[in-house]
Amino acid sequence: MITKNAIKPFLILSIIVLVLGIFAGCSKTSDVETASNLNTDEATKMTREELVFVNFRDIRDLNPHLYAGEMYAQEMLYETLVTISKDGYEPCLAESWKISKDGKVYTFNIRKNVYFSDGEICDAHAIKANFDAIIENKERHTWLEMMNLLVSVEATDENTLMITLSSPYYPMLTELGVTRPFAMVSPKAMINGSTKDGVQEYIGTGSYILKEFKTDEYAIFEKNPLYWGEEPAIDKITVKVIPDNQTRILALENGEIDLIYGKNMIDADTINKYVNSEEIEIALSKPTSTRQLLMNSKSPVLGDINVRKAIQHATDKKMISDGIFYGLEEPADFLFSKTVPYCDVAIKPYEYNFQEAVKLLEESGWVVGNDAIREKNGQKLAFDILYNSDSVTEKIISEYIQSQYSKLGMSVTIKGEEEQSYRDNMKAGNFDMVFNISWGMPYDPQSSLSAMQRPVYGDYAAQQGLEDKTHLDDMISKIMVSTSEEERQKLYNEVLSILHEEAIYLPLTYECNKAVFTKDLNNVVFTQSQYEVPFAMMHFKK
């Protein structure tokens, strides 16, 4: 239910579109046929041994040393030295580790008798081969500050791996615990000892293996018979490719699939629909990341900090939360939720206050012209909002903001571009305002901040007009190498305070992960990574 009258005039049609399907433009007849091939009786008969999952696109390239593949699938196939849990770091391929007093040397005791699914031993030498392959393609991974600090990686014997850094680096274990790029591939699957141009097969040490796939139709994963850990309860995971949102929902209701999982796979209308269902369960995670708009400080208009602050005060986030997300995504006051480590900082949110927005614009010399658009020294208060045209949600938010900001005398043009073009323009700084999302746990806040120091996404370009940019980068660098919790928190306080005061980021809502699934599927949970679907933890009722 839309809770505010002001949002109704343009949102009613938009929300109808949202219900009809976020990915309707990508729908194909074959997808509907694929979803209908499995009748309900067959699905019921197979549930004890098979879980049928759905994704909006193909698994793509599952080489974990690159960034193209679906991360849920990579998490099934590959493992890392450590695992990140809600309680911290836990052993995985490394049974234990020691960190030198100066924080520069990490010595890992590698788990014995672990094999890749092709039968190759996963010892320290195999892990060293993976690091060599990753380092060969170092330029691709410079968003990880650790890559800039690496001095050496050595396998001192088959059970011991030693990593030496030039400086201490507090996110070290976090970065070693994420699938990309530090998951281990069988050296036998590499191409001449390299992975930068691809791999021959997708071979890891994970709990599942990729048995079969047909591009844009399905992928079949089966239990890895050589897996060293606890055996999954479900023998087989079949992933169907169904781009259309409504078709996915119908497949779930018809018993043709068991699970829809992911923050971008399920819209708020679907969650709302199943709240009181007797057949379908829903699950929501805690906030995972921040949906935001990024303002370019080099823009002729948005380079004025008073314009940016006026926009902060003119944005009714509660309206967006209630009207578009039914309150499932809470209004965001800050770049990172206060539940994110180091981010419970004493800064005051920008309250929704239209009169304050008007005051800021007038104080800065922006006066309303004959055409109802404000101007200053011949410059119209006009700018663009760039969004991913594959996202109906971003389009709806853009239209709402366009309508609201026009009341302030701002002329806003919204521009949707397909995903790759949108990302390319963001990275190049070809935008006034652009939709963005924080990296989410376990990458926030350290990886999100580290990436601001170089042109990884739009942050670097957006911050180029800030007088404090050099100081910000310097403090971020100091955060990464600090060995003192107290000093690190102090630096985070200053960095987050400056970014908040500069009003470069317009937080909108805190995203959460979502799942809808059949009632006989148990233990559908969320992990520390918003990109993982923990199939190995799930089981069906007996």
Secondary structure, 3 states (H helix, E strand, C coil): CCCCHHHHHHHHHHHHHHHHCCCHHHCCHHHHHHHHCCCHHHHHHHCCCEEEEEECCCCCCCCCCCCCCCHHHHHHHCCCCEEEECCEEEECCEEEEEECCCCCEEEEEECCCCECCCCCECCHHHHHHHHHHHHHCHHHHCCCHHHHHEEEEEEEECCEEEEEECCCCCCHHHHHCCHHHHCCCCHHHEECCEEEEEECCCCCCCCEEEEEEECCCEEEEEECCCCCCCCCCCCEEEEEECCCHHHHHHHHHCCCCCEEECCCCCCHHHHHHCCCCCCEEEEEEEEEEEEEEEECCCCCCCCCHHHHHHHHHHCCHHHHHHHHHCCCCEECCCCCCCCCCCCCCCCCCCCCCHHHHHHHHHHCCCEECCCCCEEECCEECEEEEEEECCCHHHHHHHHHHHHHHHCCCCEEEEEEECHHHHHHHHHHCCCCEEEEECCCCCCCCHHHHHHHHCCCCCHHHHCCCCCCHHHHHHHHHHHHHCCCHHHHHHHHHHHHHHHHHHCCEEEEEEEEEEEEEECCEECCCCCCCCCCCCHHHCEECC
